[in-house]
Amino acid sequence: MKKAAVAGATGLVGRHIVKELINSRKYDEIHILTRRRTPFFKHPLVREHIVSFEELEGIGPVFEEINDIFVALGTTMKQAKSHEEFIKVDYTYSLKIAELAKEYGADTFTVVSATGANRESRFFYNRVKGTLEEALISLNLPSLHIFRPSLLIGERYEFRAGEKSAEWLSKPLSIFMKGPLDKYKPVKGSYVAASMYAVAQKESRGLHIYESPLIQRLGKVLKN
């Protein structure tokens, strides 16, 4: 049996990751790092850790004997209210967890990035995601899986008006998203979570990057 840790468990992808881990029966402990108690994970396998992401150094012992780490942290500019706060959530916190993963010898590190992630992008969101990817790669983790989904769709714990509007607009347009536009089709959060869980079960060393079309195909196979 294995042990897993999840950061971002209250988000769309994170909630589905926890469900995948619980249903798999391959983990005897699932550790959730969260800023507040979650109302939806009352299960004997789940261990909730109420943490300050500003002071992650103090939670190092949580990572002892953890095999697989899943990071699905993310925010929006509306929620963050500033570039600095956005960077904290989408870059700083994720990188610190990766550093702890390396320090304590986790087997796999799986993280949600985004389509178009590139530190040279003219778009702030994509620059942050791309900079995070480069920082994670530089750590030389034993097994690093980076997922680059397009617009995430599904029921969220916290309502995000901007993302919900984009979801409504993009759904009818998906039929026209072919060829080079295929990577911009919206993808279900449950597909991303199922794919992240699946790759963590394989003994694949080194760096692996999954673009949105592959996540779509893999997710459909796993969930249908």
C-alpha positions as CSV (number, residue, x, y, z in Angstrom):
1,M,0.0,0.0,0.0
2,K,1.1,3.6,-0.6
3,K,0.6,7.1,0.8
4,A,-0.3,10.2,-1.1
5,A,-0.5,13.9,-0.5
6,V,-2.8,16.4,-2.3
7,A,-2.5,20.2,-2.4
8,G,-5.5,22.0,-3.9
9,A,-8.0,19.4,-2.8
10,T,-10.8,22.0,-2.6
11,G,-10.5,22.8,-6.3
12,L,-12.2,21.2,-9.3
13,V,-9.3,18.9,-10.2
14,G,-8.1,18.3,-6.6
15,R,-11.5,17.0,-5.4
16,H,-11.5,14.5,-8.2
17,I,-8.0,13.4,-7.4
18,V,-8.9,12.6,-3.8
19,K,-11.9,10.6,-5.0
20,E,-9.7,8.7,-7.4
21,L,-7.2,7.9,-4.6
22,I,-10.0,6.8,-2.2
23,N,-11.7,4.6,-4.8
24,S,-8.4,3.0,-6.0
25,R,-7.8,1.0,-2.8
26,K,-4.1,1.4,-3.5
27,Y,-3.4,4.0,-0.8
28,D,-3.7,3.4,3.0
29,E,-3.2,7.1,3.7
30,I,-4.3,10.2,1.8
31,H,-2.9,13.5,3.2
32,I,-4.7,16.7,2.2
33,L,-2.9,20.1,2.6
34,T,-5.6,22.8,3.0
35,R,-6.1,26.2,4.5
36,R,-9.5,25.3,6.0
37,R,-11.4,22.2,6.8
38,T,-13.1,20.5,3.8
39,P,-16.7,19.5,4.1
40,F,-16.6,16.7,1.6
41,F,-13.8,14.4,2.6
42,K,-14.9,12.5,5.7
43,H,-13.2,9.2,5.0
44,P,-11.0,6.9,7.2
45,L,-8.2,7.1,4.7
46,V,-8.1,10.9,4.6
47,R,-5.8,12.9,6.9
48,E,-6.5,16.6,6.8
49,H,-3.7,19.0,7.6
50,I,-4.7,22.7,8.1
51,V,-1.6,24.6,7.0
52,S,-0.4,28.0,6.2
53,F,1.0,27.9,2.7
54,E,3.2,30.8,3.7
55,E,5.0,28.6,6.2
56,L,5.3,25.3,4.5
57,E,8.7,24.6,6.0
58,G,7.0,23.6,9.2
59,I,5.0,20.7,7.7
60,G,8.0,18.7,6.4
61,P,7.2,15.7,8.5
62,V,3.9,15.3,6.7
63,F,6.0,14.2,3.6
64,E,7.8,11.4,5.4
65,E,7.0,8.1,3.6
66,I,4.7,9.8,1.1
67,N,5.0,8.0,-2.3
68,D,2.9,10.2,-4.6
69,I,2.3,14.0,-4.5
70,F,-0.5,15.7,-6.5
71,V,-0.5,19.5,-6.8
72,A,-3.6,21.2,-8.2
73,L,-3.2,24.7,-6.7
74,G,-4.5,27.6,-8.7
75,T,-6.4,30.9,-8.4
76,T,-7.7,33.7,-10.6
77,M,-6.7,37.3,-10.8
78,K,-10.1,38.3,-9.4
79,Q,-9.5,36.1,-6.3
80,A,-5.9,36.9,-5.9
81,K,-6.5,40.7,-6.4
82,S,-2.8,41.3,-7.4
83,H,0.0,39.8,-9.5
84,E,2.0,39.2,-6.3
85,E,-0.7,37.1,-4.6
86,F,-1.4,35.2,-7.9
87,I,2.3,34.3,-8.1
88,K,2.2,33.0,-4.5
89,V,-0.5,30.5,-5.2
90,D,0.3,29.4,-8.8
91,Y,4.1,29.5,-8.4
92,T,5.6,29.9,-4.9
93,Y,3.4,27.4,-3.0
94,S,3.7,24.7,-5.7
95,L,7.4,25.0,-6.0
96,K,7.9,24.8,-2.2
97,I,5.9,21.6,-2.1
98,A,8.1,20.2,-4.9
99,E,11.2,21.1,-2.9
100,L,9.8,19.2,0.1
101,A,8.9,16.3,-2.1
102,K,12.5,16.1,-3.2
103,E,13.9,16.5,0.3
104,Y,11.7,13.7,1.7
105,G,12.1,11.4,-1.2
106,A,8.7,11.2,-2.8
107,D,8.5,8.8,-5.8
108,T,6.3,10.9,-8.1
109,F,5.3,14.6,-8.3
110,T,2.3,15.4,-10.5
111,V,1.1,18.9,-11.1
112,V,-1.5,20.9,-13.0
113,S,-0.1,23.6,-15.3
114,A,-1.9,25.0,-18.3
115,T,-2.1,25.0,-22.1
116,G,0.3,27.6,-23.4
117,A,2.6,27.6,-20.4
118,N,5.8,29.5,-21.4
119,R,7.9,31.8,-19.3
120,E,8.3,34.0,-22.4
121,S,4.6,34.3,-23.1
122,R,3.1,37.8,-23.4
123,F,0.2,36.6,-21.2
124,F,0.9,36.9,-17.4
125,Y,-1.0,33.7,-16.6
126,N,1.0,31.6,-19.1
127,R,4.3,33.2,-18.0
128,V,3.7,32.2,-14.4
129,K,2.8,28.6,-15.3
130,G,5.8,28.4,-17.6
131,T,8.2,29.8,-15.0
132,L,6.9,27.2,-12.5
133,E,7.4,24.4,-15.0
134,E,11.0,25.4,-15.6
135,A,11.7,25.7,-11.8
136,L,10.2,22.2,-11.2
137,I,12.2,20.7,-14.0
138,S,15.4,22.2,-12.6
139,L,14.8,20.3,-9.3
140,N,15.5,17.0,-11.1
141,L,12.7,15.2,-9.4
142,P,12.8,11.4,-9.9
143,S,9.4,11.3,-11.7
144,L,7.8,14.6,-12.7
145,H,4.4,14.7,-14.5
146,I,3.2,18.1,-15.8
147,F,-0.4,18.4,-17.1
148,R,-1.3,21.2,-19.4
149,P,-5.1,21.2,-19.6
150,S,-7.1,23.8,-21.5
151,L,-10.1,25.5,-19.9
152,L,-11.3,23.2,-17.0
153,I,-15.0,22.5,-16.8
154,G,-17.1,20.9,-14.1
155,E,-18.8,21.7,-10.9
156,R,-16.6,23.7,-8.6
157,Y,-16.8,24.1,-4.8
158,E,-16.2,27.9,-5.3
159,F,-18.1,29.6,-8.1
160,R,-15.8,31.4,-10.6
161,A,-18.0,33.7,-12.8
162,G,-15.3,34.3,-15.4
163,E,-14.5,30.7,-15.9
164,K,-18.1,29.7,-15.9
165,S,-18.8,32.2,-18.6
166,A,-15.9,31.0,-20.6
167,E,-17.2,27.4,-20.2
168,W,-20.7,28.4,-21.5
169,L,-19.1,30.2,-24.5
170,S,-16.6,27.5,-25.4
171,K,-18.9,24.4,-25.3
172,P,-20.8,25.2,-28.5
173,L,-17.5,26.2,-30.2
174,S,-15.7,22.9,-29.3
175,I,-17.0,21.2,-32.5
176,F,-15.0,23.7,-34.6
177,M,-11.8,23.2,-32.6
178,K,-9.9,20.9,-34.8
179,G,-6.3,20.6,-35.9
180,P,-4.2,23.3,-34.3
181,L,-7.2,24.4,-32.2
182,D,-7.8,21.0,-30.7
183,K,-5.6,21.8,-27.7
184,Y,-8.0,24.7,-26.7
185,K,-11.1,22.5,-26.3
186,P,-12.4,22.6,-22.7
187,V,-11.5,19.5,-20.7
188,K,-13.4,18.0,-17.7
189,G,-11.6,18.3,-14.4
190,S,-12.5,14.7,-13.7
191,Y,-10.5,13.7,-16.9
192,V,-7.4,15.6,-15.6
193,A,-7.7,13.9,-12.2
194,A,-8.1,10.4,-13.6
195,S,-5.1,10.9,-15.9
196,M,-3.0,12.2,-13.1
197,Y,-3.9,9.3,-10.9
198,A,-3.2,6.8,-13.7
199,V,0.3,8.1,-14.6
200,A,1.3,8.1,-10.9
201,Q,0.7,4.3,-10.9
202,K,3.4,3.7,-13.5
203,E,7.1,3.4,-12.8
204,S,8.1,6.1,-15.2
205,R,11.2,8.1,-14.3
206,G,12.1,11.5,-15.5
207,L,10.1,14.3,-17.1
208,H,6.7,13.8,-18.7
209,I,4.4,16.5,-20.2
210,Y,0.8,15.9,-21.1
211,E,-0.9,18.4,-23.5
212,S,-4.7,18.9,-23.4
213,P,-5.6,16.6,-26.4
214,L,-3.8,13.7,-24.8
215,I,-5.5,14.4,-21.4
216,Q,-8.9,14.4,-23.2
217,R,-8.3,11.0,-24.9
218,L,-6.8,9.4,-21.8
219,G,-9.6,10.8,-19.6
220,K,-12.3,9.5,-21.8
221,V,-10.9,6.1,-21.8
222,L,-10.5,6.0,-18.0
223,K,-13.9,7.6,-17.1
224,N,-16.1,6.0,-19.7
